């Protein structure tokens, strides 16, 4: 008989790079990658803090993009 041990879920903080969430289109504008919203929503359910790391845009611009595309996050930082 299989051992029925309870799995303990440990919530952690996750950092996600901007490039994992957005691509630039032909005009240079950012567009969300396929499944970015769904992936971040899943991470948010299992994390204490969800941080987006900007590599080429300002934190203000990234926060605006995240809100516009309804992608969950807790904090945006710049490298």
Secondary structure, 3 states (H helix, E strand, C coil): CCCCCCCCCCCEEEEEEHHHHEEECCCCCEEECCCHHHHHHHHHHCEEEEEEEECCCCHHHHHHHHHHCCCCCCEEEEC
